[in-house]
Amino acid sequence: MIRILSILVFSLFFMTCTTPPPAEETTAPGDEELKAKANELARKFIITDGHIDLPYRLKAADFDIAEDKDVILSTEKGDFDYERSKAGGLDAPFMSIYIPARYQETGGAKELADTLINMVESIANAFPDKFKVATSPAQVKENFEKGIISLPMGMENGAPIGDDLANVAYFHGRGIRYVTLTHSRDNLICDSSYDTTRTWNGLSPFGKEVVKEMNRVGIMVDVSHISDSTFYQVMEIAEAPVIASHSSCRHFTPDFERNMGDDMIKLLGEKDGVIQINFGSTFLDSAVAAYTNERRERLGKILEEKQLNFLDSAARSIIDDFNREFPNRYSNVQKVADHIDRVVELAGIDHVGLGSDYDGVGDSLPEGLKDVSEYPNLIYELLKRGYSEEDIEKICYKNVFRVWEAVEKVAQEKQGT
């Protein structure tokens, strides 16, 4: 989840960008049956998504559960709400407790994490017939049988742990079931894929203890966002399988270290882990990423020459004209399936899942997967490619649940329970 301020501001102004119309598609025999089958499977199987940034989106909008709770049910804003989740068959979205890297320097990371956890709990409390916080696969399955959407939680950025190892158990007690070790900059735990400083050349001495403590208490280690050296060190230390909650394949984006390389994906599979594919267009396709960067730089230069920035009202007409001349480009649902294919080729069907990054990648979602109502489109694409029902069930939830249960088992053994 890229949160560099300039990119966020830029994305804000491109929310209304138009996309060139897709080429006409011919409907092959059996397509309608496959689409019906995809919708059926989206409801038959639990769908878990490794990373949805609803809590921070709501915080940024000054959400108040007492005044704004209806936006949780149905809204035109963002990528997630109850109505669209039900339409898409989403049953267990991991709520991202996202902590911006600046809190590592300013302080307040733990307080922000508690605030966002409280928000998730308030949503479940406000709609007990629709949502429930879940802290185990067993609870998700129980909620699924009742038609209730589970809200498991993962913490994006280990900064709230600070320098106190006791905070690992604290956040487990608060319901956190995975921790992304860092975010956009190196922290006290490890190096980030986005940061060139390489403070620790992998894990810090404290970070090694954090990984061990996460295994001890039963929190999944999330290797998204971390540097390659950090990843390999985690794989040496971790006694339980790990996840990449929202990453894609570097094979399709060679210059993007945030995604995982082939050897990393193979090792993840060998260690029984799972990579959950990120839906952001720049995570999926290097051509789209290059075009997006070029557009941003070109518009930035135009505004700079006129001594304007993206927030200036006088820039509005310039941005609108630029959008018409250079419309945004997006990837598509087929490319997401390509990434799944790549993981299956490298590591096998047991090591891939879904980690959309909905509400976290702004206006960069692919055609066919614009919000949480559209998971059936991906299932349809997988059916067209010959994936079996058993395969799709693994991708939807079984692979991630296997890791989650293995992490629970390791913790029980370590605690002698």
TORDREN-776019 format. One record per residue (C-alpha): residue number from 1; x, y, z. Coordinates in pm, whole numbers, padded with zeros to 5 digits. Example, Ala and Ser with C-alpha at 12.3 -4.5 7.8 and 13.67 -1.06 7.14 Angstrom:
BEGIN
rec guti->1 px->01230 py->-00450 pz->00780
rec guti->2 px->01367 py->-00106 pz->00714
//
This chain:
BEGIN
rec guti->1 px->00000 py->00000 pz->00000
rec guti->2 px->00179 py->00306 pz->-00126
rec guti->3 px->00115 py->00607 pz->00089
rec guti->4 px->00368 py->00861 pz->-00029
rec guti->5 px->00189 py->01193 pz->00015
rec guti->6 px->00245 py->01321 pz->-00336
rec guti->7 px->00100 py->01004 pz->-00484
rec guti->8 px->-00204 py->01019 pz->-00260
rec guti->9 px->-00272 py->01381 pz->-00346
rec guti->10 px->-00222 py->01307 pz->-00712
rec guti->11 px->-00457 py->01009 pz->-00696
rec guti->12 px->-00724 py->01220 pz->-00526
rec guti->13 px->-00752 py->01440 pz->-00831
rec guti->14 px->-00767 py->01146 pz->-01071
rec guti->15 px->-01062 py->00971 pz->-00912
rec guti->16 px->-01279 py->01082 pz->-01206
rec guti->17 px->-01034 py->00990 pz->-01481
rec guti->18 px->-01195 py->00813 pz->-01771
rec guti->19 px->-01069 py->00486 pz->-01908
rec guti->20 px->-01058 py->00396 pz->-02277
rec guti->21 px->-01351 py->00162 pz->-02351
rec guti->22 px->-01254 py->-00205 pz->-02354
rec guti->23 px->-01255 py->-00392 pz->-02680
rec guti->24 px->-01574 py->-00577 pz->-02762
rec guti->25 px->-01585 py->-00927 pz->-02625
rec guti->26 px->-01750 py->-01221 pz->-02793
rec guti->27 px->-01941 py->-01453 pz->-02568
rec guti->28 px->-01818 py->-01807 pz->-02613
rec guti->29 px->-02052 py->-02100 pz->-02561
rec guti->30 px->-02077 py->-02177 pz->-02193
rec guti->31 px->-01975 py->-01831 pz->-02073
rec guti->32 px->-02309 py->-01760 pz->-01909
rec guti->33 px->-02296 py->-02095 pz->-01733
rec guti->34 px->-01945 py->-02019 pz->-01608
rec guti->35 px->-02053 py->-01678 pz->-01482
rec guti->36 px->-02343 py->-01836 pz->-01296
rec guti->37 px->-02102 py->-02094 pz->-01155
rec guti->38 px->-01865 py->-01821 pz->-01043
rec guti->39 px->-02142 py->-01644 pz->-00855
rec guti->40 px->-02246 py->-01972 pz->-00698
rec guti->41 px->-01892 py->-02047 pz->-00580
rec guti->42 px->-01850 py->-01696 pz->-00439
rec guti->43 px->-02134 py->-01779 pz->-00203
rec guti->44 px->-02053 py->-02144 pz->-00148
rec guti->45 px->-01695 py->-02081 pz->-00034
rec guti->46 px->-01565 py->-01847 pz->00233
rec guti->47 px->-01377 py->-01561 pz->00066
rec guti->48 px->-01105 py->-01408 pz->00278
rec guti->49 px->-00909 py->-01104 pz->00164
rec guti->50 px->-00575 py->-01041 pz->00331
rec guti->51 px->-00582 py->-00664 pz->00327
rec guti->52 px->-00859 py->-00405 pz->00323
rec guti->53 px->-00783 py->-00052 pz->00440
rec guti->54 px->-01130 py->00047 pz->00557
rec guti->55 px->-01027 py->00160 pz->00910
rec guti->56 px->-00772 py->00418 pz->00797
rec guti->57 px->-00999 py->00541 pz->00516
rec guti->58 px->-01271 py->00604 pz->00774
rec guti->59 px->-01028 py->00772 pz->01011
rec guti->60 px->-00910 py->01003 pz->00733
rec guti->61 px->-01276 py->01098 pz->00677
rec guti->62 px->-01331 py->01170 pz->01050
rec guti->63 px->-01569 py->00875 pz->01079
rec guti->64 px->-01796 py->00872 pz->01383
rec guti->65 px->-01987 py->00548 pz->01438
rec guti->66 px->-02273 py->00734 pz->01606
rec guti->67 px->-02324 py->00972 pz->01314
rec guti->68 px->-02184 py->00794 pz->01008
rec guti->69 px->-02257 py->00427 pz->01060
rec guti->70 px->-02482 py->00406 pz->00753
rec guti->71 px->-02176 py->00440 pz->00529
rec guti->72 px->-02073 py->00096 pz->00653
rec guti->73 px->-02389 py->-00051 pz->00502
rec guti->74 px->-02390 py->00116 pz->00162
rec guti->75 px->-02195 py->00405 pz->00015
rec guti->76 px->-02055 py->00528 pz->-00313
rec guti->77 px->-01728 py->00610 pz->-00139
rec guti->78 px->-01434 py->00375 pz->-00114
rec guti->79 px->-01420 py->00011 pz->-00214
rec guti->80 px->-01587 py->-00166 pz->00080
rec guti->81 px->-01926 py->-00171 pz->00248
rec guti->82 px->-02169 py->-00436 pz->00368
rec guti->83 px->-02393 py->-00432 pz->00063
rec guti->84 px->-02108 py->-00472 pz->-00185
rec guti->85 px->-01938 py->-00734 pz->00033
rec guti->86 px->-02250 py->-00947 pz->00027
rec guti->87 px->-02284 py->-00899 pz->-00348
rec guti->88 px->-01927 py->-01019 pz->-00401
rec guti->89 px->-01933 py->-01301 pz->-00148
rec guti->90 px->-01667 py->-01149 pz->00077
rec guti->91 px->-01686 py->-01317 pz->00417
rec guti->92 px->-01360 py->-01246 pz->00602
rec guti->93 px->-01186 py->-00923 pz->00503
rec guti->94 px->-00877 py->-00862 pz->00715
rec guti->95 px->-00916 py->-00509 pz->00842
rec guti->96 px->-00580 py->-00334 pz->00805
rec guti->97 px->-00469 py->-00147 pz->01115
rec guti->98 px->-00246 py->00079 pz->00905
rec guti->99 px->00019 py->00289 pz->01078
rec guti->100 px->00191 py->00548 pz->00854
rec guti->101 px->00570 py->00545 pz->00879
rec guti->102 px->00581 py->00898 pz->01018
rec guti->103 px->00449 py->00768 pz->01351
rec guti->104 px->00780 py->00587 pz->01395
rec guti->105 px->00939 py->00931 pz->01434
rec guti->106 px->00663 py->01139 pz->01591
rec guti->107 px->00541 py->00879 pz->01838
rec guti->108 px->00179 py->00778 pz->01887
rec guti->109 px->00191 py->00459 pz->01679
rec guti->110 px->00051 py->00239 pz->01955
rec guti->111 px->-00223 py->00492 pz->02031
rec guti->112 px->-00325 py->00505 pz->01665
rec guti->113 px->-00335 py->00126 pz->01645
rec guti->114 px->-00563 py->00113 pz->01948
rec guti->115 px->-00788 py->00378 pz->01794
rec guti->116 px->-00826 py->00184 pz->01471
rec guti->117 px->-00886 py->-00145 pz->01655
rec guti->118 px->-01154 py->00032 pz->01860
rec guti->119 px->-01313 py->00149 pz->01535
rec guti->120 px->-01335 py->-00207 pz->01397
rec guti->121 px->-01487 py->-00324 pz->01725
rec guti->122 px->-01738 py->-00036 pz->01714
rec guti->123 px->-01853 py->-00146 pz->01368
rec guti->124 px->-01911 py->-00500 pz->01490
rec guti->125 px->-02093 py->-00370 pz->01797
rec guti->126 px->-02314 py->-00137 pz->01591
rec guti->127 px->-02419 py->-00418 pz->01353
rec guti->128 px->-02402 py->-00746 pz->01547
rec guti->129 px->-02624 py->-00921 pz->01292
rec guti->130 px->-02389 py->-00824 pz->01007
rec guti->131 px->-02032 py->-00808 pz->01138
rec guti->132 px->-01829 py->-00977 pz->01406
rec guti->133 px->-01463 py->-00949 pz->01498
rec guti->134 px->-01292 py->-01285 pz->01441
rec guti->135 px->-00962 py->-01405 pz->01583
rec guti->136 px->-00945 py->-01760 pz->01445
rec guti->137 px->-01044 py->-01962 pz->01138
rec guti->138 px->-01295 py->-02146 pz->01358
rec guti->139 px->-01471 py->-01820 pz->01443
rec guti->140 px->-01479 py->-01719 pz->01075
rec guti->141 px->-01639 py->-02051 pz->00984
rec guti->142 px->-01897 py->-02014 pz->01261
rec guti->143 px->-01984 py->-01662 pz->01146
rec guti->144 px->-02005 py->-01778 pz->00784
rec guti->145 px->-02268 py->-02036 pz->00876
rec guti->146 px->-02473 py->-01754 pz->01032
rec guti->147 px->-02435 py->-01522 pz->00733
rec guti->148 px->-02221 py->-01278 pz->00935
rec guti->149 px->-01916 py->-01109 pz->00784
rec guti->150 px->-01607 py->-01167 pz->00997
rec guti->151 px->-01364 py->-00885 pz->01066
rec guti->152 px->-01023 py->-01033 pz->01146
rec guti->153 px->-00749 py->-00774 pz->01191
rec guti->154 px->-00391 py->-00740 pz->01073
rec guti->155 px->-00156 py->-00457 pz->01168
rec guti->156 px->00025 py->-00296 pz->00877
rec guti->157 px->00358 py->-00176 pz->01014
rec guti->158 px->00506 py->-00311 pz->01337
rec guti->159 px->00581 py->00041 pz->01461
rec guti->160 px->00321 py->00018 pz->01744
rec guti->161 px->00535 py->-00256 pz->01901
rec guti->162 px->00795 py->00014 pz->01957
rec guti->163 px->01094 py->-00121 pz->02146
rec guti->164 px->00888 py->-00324 pz->02392
rec guti->165 px->00855 py->-00694 pz->02311
rec guti->166 px->00557 py->-00718 pz->02549
rec guti->167 px->00352 py->-00524 pz->02294
rec guti->168 px->00346 py->-00830 pz->02067
rec guti->169 px->00133 py->-01017 pz->02322
rec guti->170 px->-00061 py->-00697 pz->02391
rec guti->171 px->-00174 py->-00668 pz->02031
rec guti->172 px->-00252 py->-01038 pz->02011
rec guti->173 px->-00483 py->-00976 pz->02305
rec guti->174 px->-00644 py->-00692 pz->02114
rec guti->175 px->-00725 py->-00925 pz->01823
rec guti->176 px->-00436 py->-00866 pz->01583
rec guti->177 px->-00363 py->-01184 pz->01390
rec guti->178 px->-00090 py->-01071 pz->01154
rec guti->179 px->00170 py->-00797 pz->01163
rec guti->180 px->00335 py->-00651 pz->00852
rec guti->181 px->00681 py->-00597 pz->00998
rec guti->182 px->00729 py->-00250 pz->00848
rec guti->183 px->00579 py->-00018 pz->00588
rec guti->184 px->00738 py->00246 pz->00367
rec guti->185 px->01052 py->00309 pz->00574
rec guti->186 px->01291 py->00111 pz->00789
rec guti->187 px->01174 py->00084 pz->01149
rec guti->188 px->01303 py->-00070 pz->01471
rec guti->189 px->01219 py->-00418 pz->01344
rec guti->190 px->01356 py->-00434 pz->00991
rec guti->191 px->01426 py->-00272 pz->00654
rec guti->192 px->01152 py->-00172 pz->00408
rec guti->193 px->01143 py->-00252 pz->00037
rec guti->194 px->01070 py->00117 pz->-00028
rec guti->195 px->01363 py->00250 pz->00177
rec guti->196 px->01715 py->00253 pz->00035
rec guti->197 px->01879 py->00327 pz->00371
rec guti->198 px->01913 py->-00042 pz->00465
rec guti->199 px->01946 py->00042 pz->00832
rec guti->200 px->01976 py->-00321 pz->00944
rec guti->201 px->02051 py->-00508 pz->00621
rec guti->202 px->01747 py->-00716 pz->00707
rec guti->203 px->01607 py->-00771 pz->01055
rec guti->204 px->01738 py->-00575 pz->01351
rec guti->205 px->01845 py->-00775 pz->01659
rec guti->206 px->01516 py->-00664 pz->01816
rec guti->207 px->01329 py->-00764 pz->01500
rec guti->208 px->01458 py->-01118 pz->01527
rec guti->209 px->01310 py->-01135 pz->01876
rec guti->210 px->00982 py->-00991 pz->01745
rec guti->211 px->00950 py->-01269 pz->01486
rec guti->212 px->01013 py->-01531 pz->01756
rec guti->213 px->00762 py->-01368 pz->01988
rec guti->214 px->00500 py->-01354 pz->01713
rec guti->215 px->00545 py->-01730 pz->01672
rec guti->216 px->00515 py->-01775 pz->02046
rec guti->217 px->00188 py->-01581 pz->02090
rec guti->218 px->00023 py->-01682 pz->01761
rec guti->219 px->00047 py->-01384 pz->01524
rec guti->220 px->00118 py->-01450 pz->01156
rec guti->221 px->00434 py->-01284 pz->01023
rec guti->222 px->00351 py->-01075 pz->00715
rec guti->223 px->00640 py->-01032 pz->00470
rec guti->224 px->00473 py->-00771 pz->00248
rec guti->225 px->00661 py->-00438 pz->00239
rec guti->226 px->00988 py->-00575 pz->00375
rec guti->227 px->01322 py->-00578 pz->00190
rec guti->228 px->01452 py->-00894 pz->00023
rec guti->229 px->01723 py->-00943 pz->00285
rec guti->230 px->01462 py->-00910 pz->00559
rec guti->231 px->01246 py->-01171 pz->00387
rec guti->232 px->01523 py->-01429 pz->00370
rec guti->233 px->01616 py->-01372 pz->00734
rec guti->234 px->01252 py->-01412 pz->00839
rec guti->235 px->01235 py->-01740 pz->00650
rec guti->236 px->01541 py->-01865 pz->00842
rec guti->237 px->01405 py->-01765 pz->01184
rec guti->238 px->01031 py->-01827 pz->01164
rec guti->239 px->00913 py->-02160 pz->01303
rec guti->240 px->00563 py->-02120 pz->01159
rec guti->241 px->00460 py->-02049 pz->00797
rec guti->242 px->00429 py->-01683 pz->00695
rec guti->243 px->00205 py->-01482 pz->00466
rec guti->244 px->00250 py->-01197 pz->00224
rec guti->245 px->-00085 py->-01031 pz->00292
rec guti->246 px->-00093 py->-00805 pz->-00015
rec guti->247 px->00189 py->-00859 pz->-00263
rec guti->248 px->00211 py->-00966 pz->-00625
rec guti->249 px->00473 py->-01122 pz->-00855
rec guti->250 px->00788 py->-00927 pz->-00946
rec guti->251 px->00802 py->-01132 pz->-01266
rec guti->252 px->00547 py->-00888 pz->-01413
rec guti->253 px->00703 py->-00577 pz->-01251
rec guti->254 px->01081 py->-00637 pz->-01261
rec guti->255 px->01181 py->-00303 pz->-01111
rec guti->256 px->00930 py->-00309 pz->-00825
rec guti->257 px->01093 py->-00460 pz->-00515
rec guti->258 px->00768 py->-00430 pz->-00322
rec guti->259 px->00649 py->-00738 pz->-00513
rec guti->260 px->00803 py->-01083 pz->-00458
rec guti->261 px->01065 py->-01238 pz->-00685
rec guti->262 px->01040 py->-01593 pz->-00821
rec guti->263 px->01294 py->-01738 pz->-00577
rec guti->264 px->01113 py->-01574 pz->-00286
rec guti->265 px->00780 py->-01721 pz->-00395
rec guti->266 px->00938 py->-02066 pz->-00433
rec guti->267 px->01087 py->-02046 pz->-00084
rec guti->268 px->00758 py->-01921 pz->00058
rec guti->269 px->00594 py->-02230 pz->-00089
rec guti->270 px->00864 py->-02462 pz->00042
rec guti->271 px->00802 py->-02320 pz->00389
rec guti->272 px->00423 py->-02373 pz->00347
rec guti->273 px->00340 py->-02000 pz->00331
rec guti->274 px->00096 py->-01806 pz->00112
rec guti->275 px->00123 py->-01497 pz->-00108
rec guti->276 px->-00206 py->-01305 pz->-00135
rec guti->277 px->-00220 py->-01118 pz->-00465
rec guti->278 px->-00250 py->-00738 pz->-00455
rec guti->279 px->-00501 py->-00594 pz->-00706
rec guti->280 px->-00341 py->-00251 pz->-00755
rec guti->281 px->-00269 py->-00192 pz->-01125
rec guti->282 px->00089 py->-00083 pz->-01058
rec guti->283 px->00143 py->-00409 pz->-00867
rec guti->284 px->00014 py->-00607 pz->-01164
rec guti->285 px->00165 py->-00453 pz->-01476
rec guti->286 px->00493 py->-00267 pz->-01522
rec guti->287 px->00361 py->-00093 pz->-01836
rec guti->288 px->00072 py->00057 pz->-01640
rec guti->289 px->00311 py->00158 pz->-01363
rec guti->290 px->00547 py->00329 pz->-01609
rec guti->291 px->00262 py->00516 pz->-01775
rec guti->292 px->00121 py->00624 pz->-01438
rec guti->293 px->00460 py->00755 pz->-01326
rec guti->294 px->00510 py->00939 pz->-01653
rec guti->295 px->00169 py->01106 pz->-01626
rec guti->296 px->00235 py->01213 pz->-01270
rec guti->297 px->00574 py->01361 pz->-01357
rec guti->298 px->00442 py->01537 pz->-01665
rec guti->299 px->00152 py->01697 pz->-01482
rec guti->300 px->00378 py->01790 pz->-01192
rec guti->301 px->00608 py->01979 pz->-01425
rec guti->302 px->00313 py->02162 pz->-01584
rec guti->303 px->00186 py->02275 pz->-01244
rec guti->304 px->00534 py->02365 pz->-01125
rec guti->305 px->00586 py->02589 pz->-01427
rec guti->306 px->00264 py->02769 pz->-01337
rec guti->307 px->00368 py->02782 pz->-00969
rec guti->308 px->00070 py->02567 pz->-00864
rec guti->309 px->00027 py->02245 pz->-00672
rec guti->310 px->-00238 py->01975 pz->-00691
rec guti->311 px->-00448 py->02128 pz->-00412
rec guti->312 px->-00472 py->02478 pz->-00562
rec guti->313 px->-00817 py->02564 pz->-00695
rec guti->314 px->-00656 py->02727 pz->-00997
rec guti->315 px->-00504 py->02390 pz->-01086
rec guti->316 px->-00843 py->02224 pz->-01127
rec guti->317 px->-00902 py->02318 pz->-01492
rec guti->318 px->-00542 py->02231 pz->-01583
rec guti->319 px->-00579 py->01887 pz->-01425
rec guti->320 px->-00913 py->01829 pz->-01598
rec guti->321 px->-00766 py->01919 pz->-01938
rec guti->322 px->-00469 py->01693 pz->-01871
rec guti->323 px->-00697 py->01403 pz->-01778
rec guti->324 px->-00887 py->01435 pz->-02103
rec guti->325 px->-00570 py->01437 pz->-02308
rec guti->326 px->-00394 py->01165 pz->-02108
rec guti->327 px->-00660 py->00937 pz->-01952
rec guti->328 px->-00554 py->00699 pz->-01680
rec guti->329 px->-00481 py->00337 pz->-01761
rec guti->330 px->-00564 py->00032 pz->-01556
rec guti->331 px->-00479 py->-00334 pz->-01550
rec guti->332 px->-00757 py->-00594 pz->-01556
rec guti->333 px->-00891 py->-00902 pz->-01384
rec guti->334 px->-00711 py->-01121 pz->-01637
rec guti->335 px->-00378 py->-00987 pz->-01514
rec guti->336 px->-00468 py->-01077 pz->-01155
rec guti->337 px->-00530 py->-01431 pz->-01279
rec guti->338 px->-00190 py->-01420 pz->-01453
rec guti->339 px->-00026 py->-01352 pz->-01117
rec guti->340 px->-00215 py->-01643 pz->-00963
rec guti->341 px->-00102 py->-01862 pz->-01252
rec guti->342 px->00258 py->-01755 pz->-01188
rec guti->343 px->00246 py->-01848 pz->-00820
rec guti->344 px->00089 py->-02184 pz->-00903
rec guti->345 px->00363 py->-02247 pz->-01159
rec guti->346 px->00638 py->-02160 pz->-00910
rec guti->347 px->00505 py->-02288 pz->-00579
rec guti->348 px->00183 py->-02479 pz->-00639
rec guti->349 px->-00188 py->-02422 pz->-00586
rec guti->350 px->-00155 py->-02440 pz->-00205
rec guti->351 px->00040 py->-02115 pz->-00177
rec guti->352 px->-00171 py->-01838 pz->-00330
rec guti->353 px->-00461 py->-01629 pz->-00202
rec guti->354 px->-00625 py->-01287 pz->-00234
rec guti->355 px->-00496 py->-00963 pz->-00079
rec guti->356 px->-00666 py->-00689 pz->-00280
rec guti->357 px->-00550 py->-00378 pz->-00091
rec guti->358 px->-00901 py->-00235 pz->-00141
rec guti->359 px->-00929 py->00115 pz->00004
rec guti->360 px->-00549 py->00128 pz->00000
rec guti->361 px->-00442 py->00173 pz->-00362
rec guti->362 px->-00665 py->00465 pz->-00457
rec guti->363 px->-00773 py->00493 pz->-00818
rec guti->364 px->-00556 py->00211 pz->-00949
rec guti->365 px->-00781 py->-00092 pz->-00924
rec guti->366 px->-00806 py->-00313 pz->-01233
rec guti->367 px->-01101 py->-00337 pz->-01467
rec guti->368 px->-01331 py->-00608 pz->-01338
rec guti->369 px->-01219 py->-00576 pz->-00977
rec guti->370 px->-01306 py->-00218 pz->-00889
rec guti->371 px->-01456 py->-00300 pz->-00548
rec guti->372 px->-01550 py->-00586 pz->-00317
rec guti->373 px->-01860 py->-00673 pz->-00518
rec guti->374 px->-01651 py->-00812 pz->-00804
rec guti->375 px->-01473 py->-01120 pz->-00669
rec guti->376 px->-01699 py->-01341 pz->-00887
rec guti->377 px->-01531 py->-01186 pz->-01193
rec guti->378 px->-01198 py->-01331 pz->-01081
rec guti->379 px->-01353 py->-01669 pz->-01003
rec guti->380 px->-01507 py->-01667 pz->-01352
rec guti->381 px->-01166 py->-01598 pz->-01505
rec guti->382 px->-01011 py->-01882 pz->-01306
rec guti->383 px->-01288 py->-02119 pz->-01416
rec guti->384 px->-01221 py->-02022 pz->-01778
rec guti->385 px->-00856 py->-02115 pz->-01725
rec guti->386 px->-00945 py->-02460 pz->-01600
rec guti->387 px->-00911 py->-02415 pz->-01224
rec guti->388 px->-01121 py->-02670 pz->-01038
rec guti->389 px->-01366 py->-02597 pz->-00758
rec guti->390 px->-01113 py->-02742 pz->-00515
rec guti->391 px->-00844 py->-02507 pz->-00650
rec guti->392 px->-01069 py->-02205 pz->-00617
rec guti->393 px->-01170 py->-02299 pz->-00265
rec guti->394 px->-00801 py->-02305 pz->-00170
rec guti->395 px->-00742 py->-01963 pz->-00327
rec guti->396 px->-01051 py->-01814 pz->-00162
rec guti->397 px->-00965 py->-01918 pz->00193
rec guti->398 px->-00826 py->-02264 pz->00258
rec guti->399 px->-00462 py->-02178 pz->00192
rec guti->400 px->-00464 py->-01881 pz->00428
rec guti->401 px->-00658 py->-02073 pz->00693
rec guti->402 px->-00398 py->-02352 pz->00676
rec guti->403 px->-00124 py->-02101 pz->00760
rec guti->404 px->-00336 py->-01936 pz->01029
rec guti->405 px->-00409 py->-02271 pz->01194
rec guti->406 px->-00041 py->-02372 pz->01172
rec guti->407 px->00056 py->-02049 pz->01348
rec guti->408 px->-00199 py->-02122 pz->01620
rec guti->409 px->-00058 py->-02475 pz->01660
rec guti->410 px->00301 py->-02353 pz->01694
rec guti->411 px->00189 py->-02101 pz->01958
rec guti->412 px->00005 py->-02369 pz->02153
rec guti->413 px->00311 py->-02593 pz->02149
rec guti->414 px->00537 py->-02311 pz->02265
rec guti->415 px->00301 py->-02216 pz->02544
rec guti->416 px->00244 py->-02578 pz->02644
rec guti->417 px->-00132 py->-02547 pz->02601
//
